[in-house]
Amino acid sequence: MKTIKPDVLVIGAGPGGYPAAIRTAQLGKKVVIVEKEFIGGECLNWGCIPSKALIQAANFYYKIKHDADALGITIQNVALDVKRLHKWKRDLQSKLITGVKQLLKGNKVEIILGTATFLNRTQVRVTQPDKNQLLIEPKNIILAVGATYRAPPGFKFDHKLLLDFKDTIHLEEIPQAFSILSNGDITAVEMAILFAKLGSSVTFIEAQKEILPEIDPTLVRILKRRLKSLGIQLHTSAQPLDYKIKKNEITLAFKAKNGKTQTITSDKLLIAWGKKGNYEEIGLNKAGIKVNPENGFIIVNNKQQTNVPFIYAIGDCVGPPFFAHKATKQGIIAAEVIAGLAAEYDYRAMPYVIFSDPEIAVVGLSEKNAKEQGYDITTSRVSFAINGKSLALQNELGFVKIIADKKTGAILGTEIVGSAATELISEASLAIEMGAVVEDVGFTAHPHPTLPELLMEAAQAIDGKAIHIINPKKK
């Protein structure tokens, strides 16, 4: 068995692993990255990129069918070719995956395809697709193995009718009837809207009291209005009981909010019940790495170190939130710690984004969290309906909210529900990370007409200086 002795072994080439490998190599280390399936991981192959590509296409398709007429544009015989849509999606993925491979090679990172398994703390065996095996003895290890989808007790994915998120992204036929069973999941909301816009009759069964339970209810109310307008049937506080498959249909039985048992029959059922750490194959126990018994995720400190100091873990395998940008940040931190730099996971602003319609994005402290932490706060709220660019885009639904420290004016948090919220949140993230006060954002000239003016207006409103709203009287 051939033995390789790199400075750093990265296991997993997703949005956490490949940036970790590149950054470590930039810092002068000899790096090997092992990937058992696809370079780019979940993000490039069935998560972030393909799902957002399909969401973009669905938004475009829906807008042509439903919004073009208001602009005096008549389009006849609008049709959807799902196979061509997926080809476009795959071509987009291919470009990005090729780019990642070139970046790894350009930084002299050795790429090995295969399944990694710990033999002990310092030795990892890699079984390649041709069954050949390698022994890797690294000085440091970064685990970027991601997470897998889980189902509620009594449910098992068959990947044909009972689907996980990965299956759903690859569907090349639009189901006439599409059901979703969610447990507070972000992707459930995104997929409900995607398939509703592509023509499915969608039923959304949510186990929690509310969809998106971690988001302020005032933002969720705006989203629920949109779900209703898209014809999505929503059931909250609904507990799954069992399911039956008959030919090409699946019937879900659930206990409804009123305590009665209801059933829904559909062509496909997506289970969005959360994730569990994806490390069963790699033999964590042989390395002595501790896992949180309550949630099943790898335990790390603020330097991304596990209980074994030279073994690090990043991304989905260390727990929620399951965002690619969080994994990337953690991967870079692990790389820099290994290189001896003073790095740690000490952020003030980690944006939380949902590609729904309207989009939702939040960063920093919510009003509730700020009060719980003892802040005397002041808030402002500015509607998308006052913004000229928003009206021109036919996207006037939603608002921008800023939470600030009343005494200092420091921006503590920002919440956005509306068009391009996932783009707008970056300015708010920068402001919070830099310790900006509302005057900084309010005083900064924003080009007109643009959506970011809403952030400027909301900042100005904190001090009663907003121009395009009636400023509330401050107590």
C-alpha positions in Angstrom: 0.0 0.0 0.0 1.5 3.3 -1.1 2.0 5.8 1.8 1.6 9.6 1.4 2.8 12.0 4.2 1.3 15.5 3.5 1.2 18.4 6.0 -2.5 18.5 5.7 -5.2 16.0 4.6 -8.6 17.5 3.8 -11.4 14.9 3.7 -14.3 16.3 1.5 -14.1 18.7 -1.4 -17.3 20.7 -0.8 -17.6 24.4 0.0 -15.7 24.0 3.2 -13.1 21.5 2.1 -11.8 22.9 -1.1 -11.4 26.5 0.3 -9.6 24.9 3.3 -7.3 23.1 1.0 -6.5 26.1 -1.2 -5.9 28.4 1.8 -3.7 25.9 3.5 -1.7 25.5 0.3 -1.4 29.3 0.0 0.2 29.3 3.4 2.9 27.0 2.2 1.7 23.6 3.3 1.7 20.3 1.3 -2.0 19.4 0.9 -3.9 16.4 -0.2 -7.7 16.5 -0.6 -9.8 13.3 -0.7 -13.3 13.3 -2.1 -15.5 10.1 -2.2 -18.1 11.4 -4.7 -18.0 14.8 -6.5 -15.6 17.7 -6.4 -17.6 20.7 -5.2 -19.6 18.6 -2.8 -23.3 19.2 -2.1 -23.1 22.9 -3.0 -22.0 22.5 -6.6 -23.6 19.2 -7.3 -27.1 19.2 -5.8 -27.3 22.1 -3.3 -26.6 25.8 -3.6 -25.8 26.1 -7.3 -28.2 23.7 -9.0 -31.1 24.6 -6.7 -30.6 28.4 -7.2 -30.3 27.9 -10.9 -33.7 26.1 -11.0 -35.2 28.8 -8.7 -34.0 31.5 -11.1 -35.5 29.6 -14.1 -38.8 29.1 -12.2 -39.0 32.8 -11.3 -38.3 33.8 -14.9 -40.9 31.3 -16.3 -43.5 32.5 -13.8 -42.8 36.1 -14.4 -43.3 35.6 -18.2 -46.6 33.9 -17.6 -48.1 36.1 -14.9 -46.4 39.5 -14.9 -45.4 40.3 -18.5 -49.0 41.4 -19.5 -48.9 44.3 -16.9 -45.9 45.7 -18.8 -47.7 45.6 -22.1 -45.8 42.5 -23.2 -47.8 39.7 -24.8 -46.1 36.3 -25.0 -48.0 33.4 -26.5 -47.4 29.7 -26.2 -45.0 29.8 -23.3 -43.7 26.3 -22.7 -41.3 24.6 -20.3 -38.8 22.0 -21.6 -37.6 20.4 -18.3 -34.9 18.3 -20.0 -33.3 21.4 -21.6 -33.6 23.3 -18.3 -31.7 20.5 -16.5 -29.0 20.5 -19.3 -28.5 24.3 -18.7 -28.3 23.6 -15.0 -25.7 20.8 -15.5 -23.6 23.0 -17.9 -23.5 25.7 -15.3 -22.4 23.2 -12.6 -19.8 21.8 -14.9 -18.2 25.2 -15.5 -18.0 25.9 -11.8 -16.7 22.4 -10.9 -14.0 22.7 -13.6 -13.0 26.0 -12.1 -12.7 24.4 -8.6 -10.5 21.6 -10.0 -8.3 24.1 -11.8 -7.9 26.2 -8.6 -6.9 23.1 -6.6 -4.4 22.1 -9.1 -3.1 25.7 -9.6 -2.4 25.8 -5.8 -0.6 22.4 -6.0 -3.3 20.6 -4.0 -3.2 16.8 -4.8 -6.7 15.5 -5.5 -7.5 11.9 -4.7 -10.9 10.4 -5.4 -11.9 7.7 -2.9 -13.4 6.9 0.5 -11.3 7.8 3.5 -11.4 5.8 6.7 -9.4 6.4 10.0 -7.2 3.5 11.0 -6.2 5.5 14.1 -5.6 9.2 14.9 -2.6 9.5 12.6 -3.4 7.1 9.7 -6.1 7.3 7.2 -6.8 4.6 4.5 -8.2 5.7 1.2 -10.0 3.2 -1.0 -10.1 4.5 -4.6 -12.8 3.7 -7.2 -10.6 1.0 -8.7 -10.3 -0.6 -5.2 -6.6 0.3 -4.9 -5.8 1.6 -1.4 -3.5 4.4 -0.2 -2.2 5.1 3.3 -2.1 8.7 4.3 -0.2 9.9 7.4 -0.8 13.6 7.6 0.4 16.0 10.3 -3.1 17.7 10.4 -6.5 16.6 9.2 -9.5 18.7 8.3 -12.9 16.9 8.2 -15.2 18.5 5.7 -17.5 15.5 5.2 -20.8 17.3 5.2 -24.1 15.9 6.4 -26.8 13.5 5.0 -30.6 14.0 4.9 -32.6 12.2 7.5 -36.2 11.1 7.7 -38.7 10.9 10.6 -39.1 7.6 12.4 -40.9 5.0 10.2 -40.0 6.8 6.9 -37.4 5.6 4.5 -36.3 7.3 1.3 -36.8 5.2 -1.8 -35.5 8.0 -4.0 -38.4 7.5 -6.5 -41.5 8.6 -4.7 -40.2 9.4 -1.2 -37.5 11.9 -2.0 -34.7 13.8 -0.3 -33.5 17.2 -1.5 -30.9 15.6 -3.8 -33.5 13.6 -5.6 -35.8 16.6 -5.9 -33.1 18.7 -7.6 -32.7 16.0 -10.3 -36.4 15.5 -11.2 -36.8 15.8 -14.9 -40.6 15.7 -14.8 -42.7 18.2 -13.0 -45.1 16.4 -10.6 -48.7 17.3 -11.0 -49.2 16.9 -7.3 -46.1 17.5 -5.1 -46.1 17.3 -1.3 -43.5 18.4 1.2 -43.0 17.2 4.8 -40.9 19.7 6.7 -39.5 20.1 10.1 -38.7 23.8 10.0 -36.5 23.3 7.0 -35.3 26.2 4.7 -35.1 24.0 1.6 -38.7 22.9 2.0 -39.8 26.5 1.5 -37.6 27.0 -1.5 -38.8 23.8 -3.2 -42.5 24.5 -2.4 -42.2 27.8 -4.3 -40.1 26.4 -7.1 -42.5 23.6 -8.0 -45.6 25.8 -7.5 -44.1 28.2 -10.1 -43.3 25.3 -12.5 -46.9 24.1 -12.3 -47.2 21.6 -9.5 -50.1 21.5 -7.1 -48.1 21.8 -3.9 -49.1 20.8 -0.3 -46.7 21.9 2.5 -47.0 19.9 5.7 -44.9 21.5 8.5 -44.3 19.8 11.8 -43.4 23.0 13.6 -45.9 25.5 14.8 -44.7 27.8 12.0 -42.6 27.5 8.9 -39.1 28.8 9.4 -39.4 28.9 13.2 -36.0 30.6 13.6 -37.1 33.6 11.6 -39.0 36.6 13.1 -42.8 35.9 12.6 -43.3 39.3 11.0 -41.1 38.3 8.1 -42.7 34.9 7.8 -46.2 36.4 7.6 -45.2 38.2 4.4 -43.9 34.9 3.0 -47.1 33.0 3.9 -49.1 35.6 2.0 -47.1 34.8 -1.1 -47.4 31.0 -0.6 -51.2 31.4 -0.5 -51.1 33.5 -3.7 -49.2 30.7 -5.4 -51.8 28.2 -4.4 -49.7 26.3 -1.9 -51.7 24.5 0.7 -50.1 24.9 4.1 -50.6 22.8 7.2 -48.6 23.7 10.3 -48.3 21.8 13.6 -48.8 18.6 11.6 -47.2 15.4 12.8 -46.4 12.6 10.3 -47.9 9.2 11.1 -47.2 6.9 8.1 -47.2 6.6 4.4 -48.3 4.1 1.7 -47.0 3.7 -1.8 -49.4 2.4 -4.5 -48.2 2.2 -8.1 -47.0 5.7 -8.9 -48.6 7.5 -6.0 -47.6 8.1 -2.4 -50.1 8.8 0.4 -49.0 10.6 3.6 -51.1 10.3 6.8 -50.5 13.1 9.3 -52.1 14.3 12.5 -53.4 17.8 11.7 -53.3 20.9 14.0 -56.9 20.1 15.1 -55.9 16.6 16.2 -57.6 14.8 13.4 -55.9 12.4 11.0 -55.6 13.7 7.4 -54.2 12.2 4.3 -52.7 13.7 1.1 -51.9 11.7 -2.0 -49.3 13.0 -4.4 -46.9 12.0 -7.2 -43.9 12.8 -5.2 -43.2 13.4 -1.5 -40.2 15.4 -0.4 -39.0 14.8 3.2 -37.1 17.9 4.5 -36.5 16.7 8.1 -33.1 18.0 8.7 -29.6 16.5 8.5 -27.2 14.3 10.4 -23.4 14.2 10.3 -22.0 12.3 7.3 -19.2 10.4 9.0 -20.3 6.9 9.5 -17.9 5.6 6.9 -14.8 7.4 8.1 -14.4 5.6 11.5 -14.4 8.6 13.9 -14.3 6.2 16.9 -10.9 4.9 15.8 -9.6 8.5 15.9 -11.2 9.1 19.2 -13.2 12.1 17.9 -16.1 13.2 20.1 -19.6 13.7 18.8 -22.3 15.6 20.5 -24.7 12.9 21.8 -27.7 15.2 21.7 -27.5 16.2 18.0 -25.0 13.9 16.5 -22.6 16.5 15.2 -18.8 16.7 15.7 -17.8 18.9 18.6 -15.3 21.7 17.8 -13.9 24.8 19.5 -13.6 28.3 18.0 -10.5 27.3 16.1 -12.4 24.4 14.5 -10.4 21.8 16.5 -12.0 18.6 17.6 -10.9 17.1 20.9 -7.9 15.7 19.0 -6.0 19.0 18.5 -4.5 18.2 15.1 -7.9 17.1 13.7 -10.3 19.8 12.6 -13.9 19.7 11.5 -15.8 22.3 9.5 -19.2 22.8 7.7 -22.3 20.7 8.0 -20.7 17.9 10.0 -20.3 20.3 13.0 -24.0 21.3 12.9 -26.3 24.0 11.7 -26.8 26.5 10.2 -26.2 24.5 7.0 -24.8 27.2 4.8 -22.0 27.0 2.3 -20.6 30.4 3.3 -20.4 29.2 6.9 -18.5 26.1 5.8 -16.1 28.2 3.7 -15.4 30.6 6.6 -14.7 27.7 8.9 -12.4 26.0 6.4 -10.3 29.1 6.0 -10.1 29.5 9.8 -8.9 25.9 10.2 -6.3 26.4 7.5 -5.0 29.5 9.1 -4.8 27.9 12.6 -2.8 25.0 11.1 -0.4 27.6 9.6 0.1 29.2 13.0 -2.0 32.4 12.3 -4.2 34.0 15.0 -7.5 32.9 13.5 -10.7 31.8 15.2 -14.4 31.5 14.5 -15.4 34.8 16.2 -17.8 36.5 13.8 -20.4 39.2 14.6 -22.3 38.8 11.4 -23.1 35.4 9.8 -26.0 36.0 7.3 -28.9 33.6 7.2 -30.5 33.5 3.8 -33.5 31.9 2.2 -34.1 31.9 -1.5 -37.9 32.0 -1.3 -40.3 34.4 -2.9 -40.0 37.0 -1.5 -36.5 36.2 -0.3 -35.6 36.4 3.4 -32.2 37.4 4.8 -31.2 38.2 8.4 -28.0 39.0 10.1 -26.9 39.9 13.6 -29.3 40.0 16.5 -33.1 39.9 16.2 -35.2 42.3 18.3 -35.9 39.5 20.7 -32.3 38.4 21.0 -31.1 42.0 21.5 -33.5 42.5 24.4 -32.5 39.2 25.9 -28.9 40.3 25.9 -29.8 43.5 27.7 -29.7 46.1 25.0 -31.9 49.1 25.0 -32.9 49.0 21.4 -34.5 51.2 18.7 -35.8 49.8 15.4 -36.9 51.1 12.0 -38.9 49.4 9.3 -39.1 50.6 5.6 -41.4 49.0 3.0 -40.2 47.9 -0.4 -43.3 49.7 -1.7 -41.7 53.1 -1.2 -38.7 52.2 -3.4 -38.8 53.1 -7.1 -36.6 50.3 -8.3 -38.7 47.8 -6.4 -41.9 49.0 -8.1 -40.2 48.9 -11.5 -39.2 45.3 -10.8 -42.9 44.5 -9.8 -41.6 43.4 -6.4 -43.1 45.7 -3.8 -43.8 43.0 -1.2 -41.6 43.1 1.9 -39.6 45.4 4.2 -36.2 46.2 5.6 -35.8 46.3 9.4 -32.8 47.6 11.4 -32.3 46.9 15.1 -29.9 49.3 16.7 -28.5 50.2 20.2 -30.5 53.3 21.3 -27.6 54.7 23.2 -24.7 54.3 20.7 -26.5 53.9 17.4 -24.6 50.7 16.7 -26.3 48.4 14.2 -27.1 45.1 16.1 -29.1 43.3 13.4 -30.9 43.6 10.1 -33.9 41.7 8.8 -35.0 41.8 5.1 -38.0 40.2 3.4 -38.3 41.2 -0.2 -36.7 41.2 -3.6 -33.0 40.5 -3.7 -32.9 40.3 0.2 -30.0 37.7 -0.2 -28.0 40.4 -2.1 -28.9 43.3 0.1 -27.9 41.6 3.4 -24.2 41.8 2.5 -24.1 45.5 3.2 -25.8 45.0 6.5 -23.3 42.2 7.3 -20.3 44.4 6.6 -21.8 47.2 8.7 -22.3 44.9 11.7 -18.9 43.2 11.3 -17.2 46.6 11.2 -19.1 48.0 14.2 -20.9 50.7 12.1 -23.5 52.9 13.5 -26.8 53.8 11.8 -25.4 57.2 10.9 -22.6 55.5 8.8 -25.1 53.7 6.6 -27.6 56.6 6.5 -25.0 59.1 5.6 -23.4 57.0 2.8 -24.7 58.0 -0.7 -26.5 55.1 -2.3 -27.1 55.3 -6.1 -30.7 55.9 -7.2 -32.8 54.1 -8.2 -31.6 51.0 -6.5 -32.8 48.5 -3.9 -29.9 49.3 -1.4 -31.5 52.7 -0.9 -33.9 50.8 1.4 -31.0 50.1 3.8 -30.0 53.8 3.7 -33.6 54.8 4.4 -34.0 52.3 7.2 -30.8 53.6 8.8 -31.9 57.2 8.5 -35.3 56.3 10.0 -33.6 55.3 13.3 -32.7 58.9 13.8 -35.9 60.3 12.3 -34.1 61.5 9.2 -35.8 59.3 6.5 -37.1 61.2 3.5 -39.5 58.8 1.9 -41.5 57.7 5.0 -43.2 59.6 7.8 -40.7 59.2 10.6 -42.2 57.8 13.8 -41.9 59.9 16.8 -39.1 58.6 19.1 -39.9 58.2 22.7 
